[in-house]
């Protein structure tokens, strides 16, 4: 299970996260990301975080608390 | 007898840095405008963009170091950092110096984007177009290989690739009935 954190200050609305993991990330009307679920066991959240050009997404292992991305 | 090793390395690394810079800018535009849709993973394009930029800076460092080490053109370390100091084609080498400094600033700004503010970082990223223009002018006007066919092919290939990518980035919205409105608060390429 992963815990996801978004730095809204950094989000620039590229949308790559919503494209990669649409069950977890979505773009709101202002063009910035909205977190649909704070935790997910989908592996693609890791790729979604890696795909963010701004490095605005952090993913943690929910059980250990270690940062994955 | 003059050993041409550093001179050859300086020219080769200059072209390498130029090509890597062009590819990095194109990758940045691809990341922003998604001309290939889902066929390219955003994470792959992001990694490619950053890696190409870092490799470009590495080639730039080799270009600068070998120019100082070579004796074909007497170039001091100062001439690498201060525009106008180079005795060889001072105007066009100065363009190269300023372009190189801008390249370092833009690359470093990624790590500093929270400190300088994301809006300022975005505005700064628009300067990548000026960066490419500066690198092209510097290479063409101060490069000793500029009259060679292969060198011109490299410049034309890079200009063509960047023009095509930027053309897509700015014109594609028009084909969907949208109007492109330049927004300096949005990143140009990354």
gemmi code that builds the backbone of each chain (N, CA, C; Angstrom):
import gemmi

chains = {
    "A": [
        ("UNK", (0.848, -1.202, 0.000), (0.000, 0.000, 0.000), (0.885, 1.254, 0.000)),
        ("UNK", (0.486, 2.224, -0.794), (1.252, 3.464, -0.892), (0.444, 4.640, -0.328)),
        ("UNK", (1.153, 5.539, 0.318), (0.537, 6.805, 0.753), (1.068, 7.903, -0.159)),
        ("UNK", (0.159, 8.731, -0.657), (0.538, 9.714, -1.676), (0.410, 11.130, -1.132)),
        ("UNK", (1.378, 11.953, -1.474), (1.351, 13.340, -1.029), (1.653, 14.242, -2.232)),
        ("UNK", (0.918, 15.345, -2.329), (1.111, 16.265, -3.458), (1.503, 17.640, -2.932)),
        ("UNK", (2.518, 18.213, -3.553), (2.896, 19.595, -3.244), (2.153, 20.493, -4.238)),
        ("UNK", (1.031, 21.053, -3.779), (0.193, 21.864, -4.677), (0.938, 23.084, -5.210)),
        ("UNK", (1.897, 23.548, -4.441), (2.659, 24.723, -4.865), (3.472, 24.420, -6.125)),
        ("UNK", (3.894, 23.170, -6.243), (4.729, 22.797, -7.389), (3.913, 22.349, -8.600)),
        ("UNK", (2.694, 21.862, -8.352), (1.905, 21.312, -9.468), (1.685, 22.373, -10.543)),
        ("UNK", (1.995, 21.996, -11.786), (1.827, 22.927, -12.902), (0.821, 22.416, -13.920)),
        ("UNK", (0.106, 21.368, -13.565), (-0.978, 20.897, -14.416), (-0.559, 20.195, -15.685)),
        ("UNK", (0.583, 19.529, -15.679), (0.982, 18.765, -16.868), (-0.009, 17.626, -17.134)),
        ("UNK", (-0.533, 17.040, -16.077), (-1.542, 15.991, -16.234), (-0.995, 14.600, -16.455)),
        ("UNK", (0.326, 14.448, -16.380), (0.900, 13.121, -16.631), (0.489, 12.124, -15.545)),
        ("UNK", (0.302, 12.608, -14.315), (-0.112, 11.705, -13.226), (-1.524, 11.187, -13.459)),
        ("UNK", (-2.432, 12.100, -13.870), (-3.821, 11.704, -14.110), (-3.908, 10.745, -15.295)),
        ("UNK", (-3.000, 10.928, -16.225), (-2.978, 10.046, -17.397), (-2.460, 8.660, -17.009)),
        ("UNK", (-1.494, 8.624, -16.108), (-0.864, 7.350, -15.730), (-1.696, 6.584, -14.692)),
        ("UNK", (-2.246, 7.292, -13.726), (-3.031, 6.634, -12.670), (-4.339, 7.404, -12.455)),
        ("UNK", (-5.287, 7.261, -13.386), (-6.516, 8.072, -13.324), (-7.414, 7.749, -12.126)),
        ("UNK", (-7.200, 6.607, -11.479), (-8.028, 6.280, -10.311), (-7.572, 7.048, -9.076)),
        ("UNK", (-6.382, 7.608, -9.147), (-5.812, 8.276, -7.968), (-5.683, 9.784, -8.166)),
        ("UNK", (-5.335, 10.192, -9.400), (-5.103, 11.617, -9.669), (-6.100, 12.139, -10.706)),
        ("UNK", (-6.522, 13.378, -10.530), (-7.367, 14.029, -11.540), (-7.014, 15.505, -11.564)),
        ("UNK", (-7.222, 16.142, -12.705), (-6.998, 17.584, -12.787), (-8.322, 18.294, -12.511)),
        ("UNK", (-8.279, 19.313, -11.667), (-9.511, 20.053, -11.397), (-9.689, 21.163, -12.434)),
        ("UNK", (-10.727, 21.953, -12.280), (-11.042, 22.980, -13.290), (-9.955, 24.045, -13.406)),
        ("UNK", (-9.181, 24.213, -12.341), (-8.109, 25.217, -12.399), (-6.848, 24.647, -13.041)),
        ("UNK", (-6.870, 23.355, -13.358), (-5.728, 22.751, -14.043), (-4.685, 22.179, -13.107)),
        ("UNK", (-4.978, 22.162, -11.826), (-4.020, 21.539, -10.898), (-4.580, 20.209, -10.394)),
        ("UNK", (-3.701, 19.407, -9.847), (-4.072, 18.031, -9.535), (-4.904, 17.935, -8.250)),
        ("UNK", (-5.828, 17.014, -8.294), (-6.611, 16.669, -7.110), (-6.338, 15.207, -6.788)),
        ("UNK", (-6.103, 14.942, -5.517), (-5.855, 13.561, -5.096), (-7.196, 12.895, -4.801)),
        ("UNK", (-7.548, 11.887, -5.595), (-8.833, 11.216, -5.409), (-8.798, 10.269, -4.217)),
        ("UNK", (-7.614, 9.702, -3.961), (-7.447, 8.788, -2.822), (-6.068, 9.039, -2.215)),
        ("UNK", (-5.993, 9.203, -0.912), (-4.682, 9.462, -0.298), (-3.804, 8.218, -0.236)),
        ("UNK", (-4.427, 7.041, -0.364), (-3.666, 5.791, -0.339), (-4.121, 4.900, -1.486)),
        ("UNK", (-3.189, 4.105, -1.986), (-3.542, 3.210, -3.076), (-2.567, 2.040, -3.092)),
        ("UNK", (-3.041, 0.898, -3.559), (-2.122, -0.234, -3.708), (-1.766, -0.453, -5.179)),
        ("UNK", (-2.171, 0.511, -6.036), (-1.841, 0.388, -7.455), (-0.365, 0.719, -7.679)),
        ("UNK", (0.301, -0.145, -8.421), (1.721, 0.076, -8.704), (1.938, 1.320, -9.574)),
        ("UNK", (0.906, 1.659, -10.369), (1.119, 2.779, -11.296), (1.195, 4.146, -10.609)),
        ("UNK", (0.914, 4.219, -9.294), (1.102, 5.511, -8.609), (2.594, 5.863, -8.537)),
        ("UNK", (3.422, 4.828, -8.477), (4.874, 5.072, -8.453), (5.308, 5.664, -9.789)),
        ("UNK", (4.805, 5.073, -10.874), (5.158, 5.601, -12.191), (4.562, 6.988, -12.392)),
        ("UNK", (3.354, 7.191, -11.863), (2.725, 8.510, -11.984), (3.567, 9.575, -11.279)),
        ("UNK", (4.085, 9.235, -10.110), (4.933, 10.183, -9.372), (6.223, 10.454, -10.141)),
        ("UNK", (6.798, 9.398, -10.710), (8.033, 9.561, -11.484), (7.793, 10.402, -12.737)),
        ("UNK", (6.571, 10.343, -13.257), (6.284, 11.042, -14.512), (6.088, 12.543, -14.305)),
        ("UNK", (5.911, 12.973, -13.057), (5.648, 14.398, -12.811), (6.898, 15.225, -13.121)),
        ("UNK", (6.829, 16.098, -14.124), (8.020, 16.888, -14.484), (8.464, 17.823, -13.366)),
        ("UNK", (7.529, 18.189, -12.481), (7.853, 19.145, -11.429), (8.289, 18.466, -10.134)),
        ("UNK", (8.204, 17.149, -10.087), (8.553, 16.452, -8.854), (7.608, 16.810, -7.725)),
        ("UNK", (6.323, 17.015, -8.074), (5.355, 17.491, -7.081), (4.696, 16.360, -6.298)),
        ("UNK", (4.953, 15.116, -6.708), (4.269, 13.986, -6.062), (5.277, 13.151, -5.275)),
        ("UNK", (4.930, 12.883, -4.038), (5.755, 11.990, -3.212), (4.931, 10.751, -2.893)),
        ("UNK", (5.571, 9.599, -2.965), (4.897, 8.341, -2.657), (5.667, 7.649, -1.532)),
        ("UNK", (4.930, 7.223, -0.520), (5.538, 6.579, 0.642), (4.996, 5.164, 0.793)),
        ("UNK", (5.812, 4.287, 1.310), (5.330, 2.964, 1.700), (4.476, 3.170, 2.960)),
        ("UNK", (3.203, 2.788, 2.883), (2.285, 3.104, 3.982), (2.661, 2.398, 5.276)),
        ("UNK", (3.238, 1.224, 5.178), (3.539, 0.489, 6.408), (4.846, 0.947, 7.052)),
        ("UNK", (5.874, 1.168, 6.233), (7.175, 1.548, 6.807), (7.364, 3.063, 6.888)),
        ("UNK", (6.614, 3.799, 6.048), (6.781, 5.249, 6.018), (7.930, 5.696, 5.136)),
        ("UNK", (8.649, 4.737, 4.540), (9.784, 5.087, 3.675), (9.293, 5.728, 2.378)),
        ("UNK", (10.029, 6.743, 1.942), (9.663, 7.394, 0.684), (10.114, 6.531, -0.488)),
        ("UNK", (9.182, 6.234, -1.380), (9.477, 5.414, -2.564), (9.881, 6.318, -3.727)),
        ("UNK", (9.163, 7.428, -3.903), (9.492, 8.402, -4.953), (9.512, 9.784, -4.323)),
    ],
    "B": [
        ("UNK", (55.539, 19.522, -32.807), (54.319, 19.452, -33.618), (53.091, 19.566, -32.701)),
        ("UNK", (52.114, 20.301, -33.172), (50.914, 20.535, -32.385), (50.076, 19.255, -32.298)),
        ("UNK", (49.762, 18.864, -31.069), (48.925, 17.675, -30.863), (47.451, 18.098, -31.018)),
        ("UNK", (46.745, 17.552, -31.982), (45.375, 18.031, -32.242), (44.304, 17.381, -31.361)),
        ("UNK", (44.717, 16.553, -30.402), (43.724, 15.792, -29.626), (42.679, 16.695, -28.971)),
        ("UNK", (43.144, 17.711, -28.229), (42.196, 18.583, -27.522), (41.351, 19.408, -28.495)),
        ("UNK", (41.962, 19.787, -29.595), (41.242, 20.570, -30.599), (40.094, 19.746, -31.202)),
        ("UNK", (40.386, 18.492, -31.503), (39.344, 17.592, -32.041), (38.259, 17.362, -30.989)),
        ("UNK", (38.713, 17.135, -29.735), (37.742, 16.911, -28.649), (36.858, 18.141, -28.425)),
        ("UNK", (37.463, 19.322, -28.524), (36.709, 20.558, -28.302), (35.615, 20.708, -29.352)),
        ("UNK", (35.951, 20.431, -30.604), (34.956, 20.566, -31.681), (33.878, 19.490, -31.548)),
        ("UNK", (34.324, 18.266, -31.282), (33.357, 17.161, -31.173), (32.401, 17.368, -29.991)),
        ("UNK", (32.950, 17.822, -28.855), (32.099, 18.016, -27.680), (31.160, 19.208, -27.870)),
        ("UNK", (31.591, 20.194, -28.653), (30.716, 21.329, -28.953), (29.483, 20.858, -29.729)),
        ("UNK", (29.720, 20.071, -30.756), (28.586, 19.540, -31.535), (27.730, 18.604, -30.681)),
        ("UNK", (28.394, 17.803, -29.848), (27.648, 16.870, -28.984), (26.737, 17.646, -28.033)),
        ("UNK", (27.286, 18.694, -27.418), (26.484, 19.503, -26.490), (25.306, 20.132, -27.223)),
        ("UNK", (25.557, 20.605, -28.443), (24.498, 21.252, -29.227), (23.365, 20.266, -29.549)),
        ("UNK", (23.744, 19.082, -30.008), (22.731, 18.068, -30.365), (21.954, 17.629, -29.124)),
        ("UNK", (22.662, 17.425, -28.003), (21.981, 17.006, -26.771), (21.035, 18.093, -26.268)),
        ("UNK", (21.475, 19.350, -26.391), (20.605, 20.467, -26.004), (19.335, 20.467, -26.859)),
        ("UNK", (19.513, 20.324, -28.179), (18.354, 20.330, -29.079), (17.412, 19.176, -28.745)),
        ("UNK", (17.971, 17.997, -28.510), (17.138, 16.838, -28.188), (16.418, 17.030, -26.858)),
        ("UNK", (17.094, 17.644, -25.895), (16.482, 17.889, -24.597), (15.303, 18.861, -24.727)),
        ("UNK", (15.489, 19.907, -25.526), (14.400, 20.875, -25.721), (13.227, 20.201, -26.440)),
        ("UNK", (13.538, 19.395, -27.453), (12.474, 18.681, -28.175), (11.738, 17.732, -27.218)),
        ("UNK", (12.489, 17.031, -26.376), (11.855, 16.125, -25.401), (10.961, 16.910, -24.447)),
        ("UNK", (11.403, 18.100, -24.068), (10.594, 18.950, -23.191), (9.291, 19.367, -23.863)),
        ("UNK", (9.385, 19.703, -25.144), (8.179, 20.106, -25.876), (7.247, 18.903, -26.035)),
        ("UNK", (7.822, 17.721, -26.294), (7.024, 16.494, -26.414), (6.305, 16.217, -25.098)),
        ("UNK", (7.004, 16.441, -24.003), (6.424, 16.228, -22.674), (5.234, 17.149, -22.452)),
        ("UNK", (5.366, 18.377, -22.935), (4.309, 19.371, -22.724), (3.139, 19.179, -23.683)),
        ("UNK", (3.431, 18.907, -24.964), (2.359, 18.946, -25.954), (1.834, 17.565, -26.343)),
        ("UNK", (2.534, 16.488, -25.929), (2.054, 15.110, -26.158), (1.658, 14.808, -27.604)),
        ("UNK", (2.527, 15.029, -28.571), (2.143, 14.756, -29.959), (1.931, 13.272, -30.245)),
        ("UNK", (2.502, 12.410, -29.393), (2.367, 10.968, -29.630), (1.339, 10.315, -28.704)),
        ("UNK", (0.566, 11.130, -27.995), (-0.491, 10.604, -27.140), (0.042, 9.626, -26.105)),
        ("UNK", (-0.636, 8.492, -25.973), (-0.261, 7.504, -24.961), (0.844, 6.561, -25.417)),
        ("UNK", (1.310, 6.750, -26.651), (2.350, 5.835, -27.150), (3.682, 6.064, -26.444)),
        ("UNK", (3.860, 7.233, -25.872), (5.071, 7.504, -25.083), (4.668, 7.722, -23.638)),
        ("UNK", (5.289, 6.969, -22.730), (4.968, 7.131, -21.315), (5.520, 8.467, -20.805)),
        ("UNK", (4.694, 9.254, -20.101), (5.182, 10.537, -19.576), (6.431, 10.384, -18.703)),
        ("UNK", (6.493, 9.302, -17.897), (7.670, 9.114, -17.026), (8.933, 8.934, -17.864)),
        ("UNK", (8.811, 8.222, -18.975), (9.964, 8.008, -19.849), (10.416, 9.321, -20.478)),
        ("UNK", (9.444, 10.123, -20.918), (9.788, 11.398, -21.557), (10.422, 12.349, -20.532)),
        ("UNK", (9.875, 12.341, -19.310), (10.434, 13.194, -18.250), (11.894, 12.811, -17.972)),
        ("UNK", (12.127, 11.509, -17.808), (13.500, 11.035, -17.554), (14.419, 11.384, -18.720)),
        ("UNK", (13.908, 11.205, -19.941), (14.715, 11.496, -21.136), (15.096, 12.972, -21.188)),
        ("UNK", (14.113, 13.830, -20.919), (14.345, 15.277, -20.948), (15.446, 15.671, -19.958)),
        ("UNK", (15.335, 15.163, -18.736), (16.316, 15.523, -17.698), (17.689, 14.935, -18.001)),
        ("UNK", (17.700, 13.686, -18.459), (18.981, 13.025, -18.737), (19.705, 13.716, -19.887)),
        ("UNK", (18.970, 14.052, -20.945), (19.589, 14.730, -22.083), (20.172, 16.087, -21.663)),
        ("UNK", (19.440, 16.790, -20.802), (19.936, 18.096, -20.337), (21.232, 17.937, -19.552)),
        ("UNK", (21.276, 16.919, -18.687), (22.485, 16.687, -17.889), (23.660, 16.252, -18.777)),
        ("UNK", (23.380, 15.375, -19.741), (24.432, 14.950, -20.665), (24.929, 16.142, -21.494)),
        ("UNK", (24.006, 17.008, -21.878), (24.370, 18.208, -22.630), (25.304, 19.101, -21.833)),
        ("UNK", (25.002, 19.253, -20.538), (25.876, 20.061, -19.673), (27.247, 19.402, -19.525)),
        ("UNK", (27.268, 18.076, -19.457), (28.542, 17.362, -19.343), (29.388, 17.589, -20.595)),
        ("UNK", (28.739, 17.504, -21.765), (29.458, 17.753, -23.017), (29.940, 19.199, -23.078)),
        ("UNK", (29.128, 20.106, -22.541), (29.510, 21.523, -22.500), (30.760, 21.716, -21.639)),
        ("UNK", (30.822, 21.013, -20.515), (31.994, 21.106, -19.629), (33.246, 20.596, -20.346)),
        ("UNK", (33.096, 19.513, -21.091), (34.240, 18.973, -21.851), (34.647, 19.971, -22.941)),
        ("UNK", (33.657, 20.575, -23.588), (33.915, 21.588, -24.623), (34.745, 22.729, -24.044)),
        ("UNK", (34.333, 23.217, -22.887), (35.036, 24.342, -22.252), (36.442, 23.932, -21.819)),
        ("UNK", (36.558, 22.781, -21.179), (37.859, 22.347, -20.655), (38.859, 22.103, -21.779)),
        ("UNK", (38.421, 21.457, -22.840), (39.353, 21.134, -23.929), (39.751, 22.378, -24.726)),
        ("UNK", (38.877, 23.379, -24.759), (39.242, 24.625, -25.439), (40.375, 25.340, -24.701)),
        ("UNK", (40.352, 25.243, -23.373), (41.429, 25.858, -22.580), (42.714, 25.040, -22.696)),
        ("UNK", (42.565, 23.712, -22.694), (43.745, 22.842, -22.750), (44.412, 22.870, -24.118)),
        ("UNK", (43.647, 23.116, -25.165), (44.210, 23.138, -26.517), (44.957, 24.452, -26.759)),
        ("UNK", (45.920, 24.396, -27.668), (46.721, 25.601, -27.929), (46.424, 26.217, -29.300)),
        ("UNK", (45.485, 25.638, -30.048), (45.164, 26.201, -31.366), (44.636, 27.630, -31.205)),
        ("UNK", (43.739, 27.786, -30.224), (43.228, 29.112, -29.877), (43.647, 29.405, -28.444)),
        ("UNK", (44.396, 30.497, -28.219), (44.819, 30.800, -26.840), (43.631, 31.311, -26.024)),
        ("UNK", (43.064, 30.429, -25.231), (41.864, 30.780, -24.466), (42.141, 30.592, -22.974)),
        ("UNK", (41.920, 31.657, -22.212), (42.126, 31.554, -20.768), (40.873, 31.008, -20.099)),
        ("UNK", (41.021, 30.609, -18.840), (39.860, 30.139, -18.076), (38.842, 31.280, -17.938)),
        ("UNK", (39.356, 32.511, -17.783), (38.464, 33.665, -17.650), (37.546, 33.808, -18.865)),
        ("UNK", (38.102, 33.502, -20.036), (37.326, 33.661, -21.279), (36.129, 32.728, -21.326)),
        ("UNK", (36.169, 31.683, -20.496), (35.027, 30.758, -20.450), (33.841, 31.359, -19.704)),
        ("UNK", (34.142, 32.322, -18.834), (33.089, 32.863, -17.963), (32.737, 34.323, -18.262)),
        ("UNK", (33.712, 35.056, -18.811), (33.496, 36.489, -19.014), (33.364, 36.781, -20.509)),
        ("UNK", (32.214, 37.289, -20.942), (32.045, 37.606, -22.370), (33.034, 38.673, -22.821)),
        ("UNK", (33.551, 38.530, -24.029), (34.432, 39.552, -24.601), (35.905, 39.342, -24.345)),
        ("UNK", (36.253, 38.374, -23.543), (37.666, 38.165, -23.193), (38.384, 37.334, -24.265)),
        ("UNK", (37.654, 36.487, -24.955), (38.283, 35.623, -25.963), (38.866, 36.446, -27.112)),
        ("UNK", (40.126, 36.161, -27.495), (40.710, 36.868, -28.637), (40.180, 36.332, -29.976)),
        ("UNK", (39.594, 35.152, -29.939), (39.099, 34.512, -31.165), (37.610, 34.823, -31.323)),
        ("UNK", (37.244, 35.461, -32.426), (35.844, 35.795, -32.725), (35.091, 36.198, -31.445)),
        ("UNK", (35.533, 37.299, -30.812), (35.041, 37.627, -29.464), (33.521, 37.751, -29.364)),
        ("UNK", (32.887, 38.315, -30.388), (31.434, 38.498, -30.306), (30.708, 37.152, -30.238)),
        ("UNK", (31.088, 36.235, -31.123), (30.354, 34.968, -31.222), (30.733, 33.997, -30.105)),
        ("UNK", (31.981, 34.115, -29.623), (32.352, 33.318, -28.445), (31.604, 33.856, -27.222)),
        ("UNK", (31.413, 35.181, -27.171), (30.650, 35.769, -26.058), (29.213, 35.252, -26.051)),
        ("UNK", (28.641, 35.106, -27.238), (27.286, 34.531, -27.333), (27.301, 33.125, -26.733)),
        ("UNK", (28.360, 32.374, -27.039), (28.490, 31.027, -26.488), (28.633, 31.031, -24.977)),
        ("UNK", (29.418, 31.975, -24.458), (29.613, 32.073, -23.000), (28.284, 32.365, -22.304)),
        ("UNK", (27.557, 33.352, -22.838), (26.273, 33.723, -22.224), (25.258, 32.584, -22.351)),
        ("UNK", (25.295, 31.891, -23.485), (24.385, 30.754, -23.692), (24.693, 29.643, -22.698)),
        ("UNK", (25.975, 29.364, -22.512), (26.380, 28.313, -21.573), (25.954, 28.673, -20.157)),
        ("UNK", (26.120, 29.946, -19.795), (25.732, 30.371, -18.448), (24.221, 30.265, -18.255)),
        ("UNK", (23.476, 30.615, -19.315), (22.018, 30.489, -19.245), (21.608, 29.021, -19.115)),
        ("UNK", (22.336, 28.148, -19.810), (22.038, 26.717, -19.753), (22.227, 26.193, -18.328)),
        ("UNK", (23.304, 26.612, -17.695), (23.563, 26.184, -16.310), (22.480, 26.733, -15.382)),
        ("UNK", (22.117, 28.000, -15.586), (21.099, 28.632, -14.719), (19.758, 27.902, -14.851)),
        ("UNK", (19.370, 27.607, -16.093), (18.072, 26.946, -16.306), (18.090, 25.539, -15.710)),
        ("UNK", (19.212, 24.840, -15.880), (19.285, 23.492, -15.318), (19.231, 23.555, -13.778)),
        ("UNK", (20.004, 24.467, -13.215), (20.059, 24.575, -11.754), (18.727, 25.043, -11.176)),
        ("UNK", (17.968, 25.808, -11.970), (16.712, 26.370, -11.462), (15.713, 25.283, -11.106)),
        ("UNK", (15.858, 24.089, -11.678), (14.915, 23.021, -11.357), (14.996, 22.662, -9.875)),
        ("UNK", (16.222, 22.583, -9.376), (16.403, 22.235, -7.963), (16.010, 23.390, -7.040)),
        ("UNK", (15.989, 24.607, -7.612), (15.728, 25.786, -6.784), (14.316, 26.330, -6.977)),
        ("UNK", (13.456, 25.549, -7.651), (12.174, 26.131, -8.074), (11.290, 26.554, -6.902)),
        ("UNK", (11.418, 25.887, -5.758), (10.612, 26.309, -4.606), (11.161, 27.598, -4.013)),
        ("UNK", (12.486, 27.716, -4.068), (13.109, 28.912, -3.485), (12.849, 30.153, -4.336)),
        ("UNK", (12.949, 29.990, -5.672), (12.746, 31.160, -6.536), (11.274, 31.359, -6.883)),
        ("UNK", (10.453, 30.392, -6.555), (9.029, 30.484, -6.877), (8.751, 29.771, -8.195)),
        ("UNK", (7.693, 28.988, -8.203), (7.398, 28.189, -9.390), (7.069, 29.072, -10.596)),
        ("UNK", (6.398, 30.209, -10.340), (6.070, 31.118, -11.455), (7.340, 31.632, -12.123)),
        ("UNK", (8.306, 32.036, -11.296), (9.566, 32.531, -11.864), (10.313, 31.417, -12.592)),
        ("UNK", (10.225, 30.207, -12.033), (10.873, 29.075, -12.685), (10.266, 28.832, -14.070)),
        ("UNK", (8.926, 28.912, -14.137), (8.254, 28.719, -15.426), (8.687, 29.773, -16.435)),
        ("UNK", (8.721, 31.024, -15.971), (9.126, 32.117, -16.873), (10.547, 31.887, -17.369)),
        ("UNK", (11.412, 31.469, -16.452), (12.807, 31.211, -16.818), (12.899, 30.089, -17.847)),
        ("UNK", (12.004, 29.112, -17.726), (12.066, 27.971, -18.642), (11.728, 28.353, -20.082)),
        ("UNK", (10.991, 29.444, -20.248), (10.725, 29.924, -21.608), (12.034, 30.333, -22.290)),
        ("UNK", (13.032, 30.655, -21.518), (14.325, 31.084, -22.086), (15.054, 29.947, -22.797)),
        ("UNK", (14.518, 28.727, -22.718), (15.185, 27.621, -23.421), (15.175, 27.857, -24.935)),
        ("UNK", (14.151, 28.576, -25.419), (14.137, 28.890, -26.860), (15.295, 29.830, -27.205)),
        ("UNK", (15.525, 30.823, -26.359), (16.665, 31.730, -26.566), (17.981, 30.969, -26.436)),
        ("UNK", (17.975, 30.011, -25.542), (19.164, 29.175, -25.330), (19.524, 28.435, -26.620)),
        ("UNK", (18.549, 27.839, -27.232), (18.797, 27.103, -28.478), (19.254, 28.063, -29.583)),
        ("UNK", (18.611, 29.222, -29.645), (19.001, 30.209, -30.656), (20.448, 30.647, -30.436)),
        ("UNK", (20.796, 30.917, -29.184), (22.162, 31.340, -28.856), (23.178, 30.269, -29.207)),
        ("UNK", (22.846, 29.012, -28.911), (23.769, 27.912, -29.206), (23.952, 27.758, -30.716)),
        ("UNK", (22.872, 27.938, -31.466), (22.956, 27.819, -32.930), (23.831, 28.932, -33.503)),
        ("UNK", (23.583, 30.156, -33.066), (24.359, 31.298, -33.572), (25.837, 31.140, -33.195)),
        ("UNK", (26.082, 30.754, -31.938), (27.462, 30.554, -31.475), (28.171, 29.494, -32.327)),
        ("UNK", (27.508, 28.365, -32.526), (28.137, 27.284, -33.293), (28.414, 27.684, -34.719)),
        ("UNK", (27.416, 28.285, -35.351), (27.573, 28.654, -36.762), (28.643, 29.728, -36.960)),
        ("UNK", (28.667, 30.724, -36.083), (29.532, 31.877, -36.294), (30.937, 31.727, -35.716)),
        ("UNK", (31.090, 30.886, -34.691), (32.437, 30.746, -34.140), (33.035, 29.364, -34.397)),
        ("UNK", (32.235, 28.439, -34.867), (32.757, 27.102, -35.137), (33.619, 27.074, -36.395)),
        ("UNK", (34.713, 26.351, -36.317), (35.629, 26.291, -37.464), (35.162, 25.289, -38.514)),
        ("UNK", (34.101, 24.532, -38.201), (33.595, 23.526, -39.145), (32.307, 23.968, -39.837)),
        ("UNK", (31.903, 25.207, -39.592), (30.565, 25.631, -40.020), (30.332, 25.559, -41.522)),
        ("UNK", (31.404, 25.612, -42.314), (31.211, 25.579, -43.765), (31.130, 24.157, -44.309)),
        ("UNK", (31.385, 23.187, -43.454), (31.361, 21.791, -43.912), (29.914, 21.294, -44.022)),
        ("UNK", (29.715, 20.415, -44.983), (28.355, 19.922, -45.259), (27.761, 19.196, -44.046)),
        ("UNK", (28.582, 18.340, -43.416), (28.058, 17.568, -42.282), (27.678, 18.476, -41.121)),
        ("UNK", (28.456, 19.563, -40.941), (28.154, 20.487, -39.834), (26.834, 21.215, -40.111)),
        ("UNK", (26.678, 21.655, -41.360), (25.430, 22.338, -41.722), (24.240, 21.395, -41.586)),
        ("UNK", (24.472, 20.113, -41.904), (23.394, 19.118, -41.768), (22.973, 18.991, -40.308)),
        ("UNK", (23.942, 19.036, -39.396), (23.623, 18.958, -37.956), (22.795, 20.175, -37.531)),
        ("UNK", (23.251, 21.379, -37.955), (22.506, 22.591, -37.581), (21.097, 22.574, -38.165)),
        ("UNK", (20.998, 22.211, -39.443), (19.683, 22.210, -40.089), (18.772, 21.143, -39.479)),
        ("UNK", (19.345, 19.987, -39.141), (18.567, 18.924, -38.511), (18.021, 19.367, -37.161)),
        ("UNK", (18.871, 20.014, -36.370), (18.449, 20.480, -35.041), (17.387, 21.574, -35.158)),
        ("UNK", (17.624, 22.523, -36.070), (16.654, 23.614, -36.261), (15.320, 23.036, -36.752)),
        ("UNK", (15.397, 22.081, -37.692), (14.184, 21.463, -38.229), (13.407, 20.725, -37.150)),
        ("UNK", (14.123, 19.956, -36.321), (13.458, 19.181, -35.265), (12.775, 20.118, -34.263)),
        ("UNK", (13.493, 21.167, -33.894), (12.930, 22.084, -32.904), (11.763, 22.889, -33.472)),
        ("UNK", (11.888, 23.285, -34.743), (10.802, 24.034, -35.391), (9.550, 23.164, -35.488)),
        ("UNK", (9.738, 21.886, -35.861), (8.602, 20.975, -35.982), (7.927, 20.772, -34.620)),
        ("UNK", (8.745, 20.555, -33.579), (8.192, 20.328, -32.240), (7.482, 21.579, -31.726)),
        ("UNK", (8.132, 22.729, -31.888), (7.513, 23.979, -31.409), (6.278, 24.302, -32.235)),
        ("UNK", (6.324, 24.022, -33.534), (5.169, 24.250, -34.409), (3.977, 23.445, -33.939)),
        ("UNK", (4.237, 22.187, -33.604), (3.165, 21.330, -33.078), (2.632, 21.893, -31.766)),
        ("UNK", (3.570, 22.291, -30.902), (3.195, 22.765, -29.575), (2.288, 24.002, -29.643)),
        ("UNK", (2.602, 24.908, -30.609), (1.826, 26.149, -30.678), (0.634, 26.074, -31.630)),
        ("UNK", (0.715, 25.235, -32.671), (-0.321, 25.223, -33.698), (-1.365, 24.122, -33.505)),
        ("UNK", (-0.974, 23.017, -32.831), (-1.925, 21.905, -32.670), (-3.237, 22.336, -32.017)),
        ("UNK", (-3.206, 23.217, -30.996), (-4.476, 23.643, -30.402), (-5.415, 24.285, -31.413)),
        ("UNK", (-4.846, 24.937, -32.464), (-5.677, 25.609, -33.460), (-6.492, 24.606, -34.267)),
        ("UNK", (-5.912, 23.411, -34.525), (-6.611, 22.391, -35.314), (-7.786, 21.798, -34.541)),
        ("UNK", (-7.754, 21.977, -33.225), (-8.868, 21.473, -32.405), (-9.878, 22.584, -32.115)),
        ("UNK", (-9.733, 23.700, -32.827), (-10.659, 24.803, -32.625), (-10.315, 25.652, -31.424)),
        ("UNK", (-9.126, 25.378, -30.821), (-8.718, 26.171, -29.668), (-7.792, 27.280, -30.161)),
        ("UNK", (-7.691, 28.319, -29.390), (-6.772, 29.398, -29.724), (-5.605, 29.354, -28.764)),
        ("UNK", (-4.413, 29.349, -29.321), (-3.253, 29.324, -28.439), (-3.014, 30.701, -27.849)),
        ("UNK", (-3.030, 30.771, -26.556), (-2.757, 32.030, -25.868), (-1.470, 31.857, -25.091)),
        ("UNK", (-0.403, 32.561, -25.503), (0.843, 32.413, -24.767), (0.654, 32.787, -23.298)),
        ("UNK", (1.093, 31.943, -22.438), (0.964, 32.185, -20.998), (2.343, 32.016, -20.384)),
        ("UNK", (2.899, 33.146, -19.992), (4.275, 33.100, -19.466), (4.343, 32.409, -18.120)),
        ("UNK", (3.180, 32.145, -17.532), (3.186, 31.429, -16.265), (3.232, 29.927, -16.456)),
        ("UNK", (3.156, 29.497, -17.724), (3.221, 28.073, -18.002), (4.591, 27.709, -18.555)),
        ("UNK", (5.092, 26.544, -18.245), (6.423, 26.184, -18.720), (6.449, 26.036, -20.235)),
        ("UNK", (7.584, 26.417, -20.815), (7.706, 26.359, -22.252), (7.913, 24.943, -22.734)),
        ("UNK", (8.700, 24.207, -22.023), (9.093, 22.936, -22.608), (9.118, 21.791, -21.609)),
        ("UNK", (9.476, 22.072, -20.392), (9.713, 20.924, -19.492), (8.472, 20.088, -19.306)),
    ],
}
model = gemmi.Model(1)
for chain_id, residues in chains.items():
    chain = gemmi.Chain(chain_id)
    for i, (resn, *xyz) in enumerate(residues, 1):
        res = gemmi.Residue()
        res.name, res.seqid = resn, gemmi.SeqId(i, " ")
        for name, pos in zip(("N", "CA", "C"), xyz):
            atom = gemmi.Atom()
            atom.name, atom.element = name, gemmi.Element(name[0])
            atom.pos, atom.b_iso = gemmi.Position(*pos), 0.0
            res.add_atom(atom)
        chain.add_residue(res)
    model.add_chain(chain)
structure = gemmi.Structure()
structure.add_model(model)
structure.setup_entities()
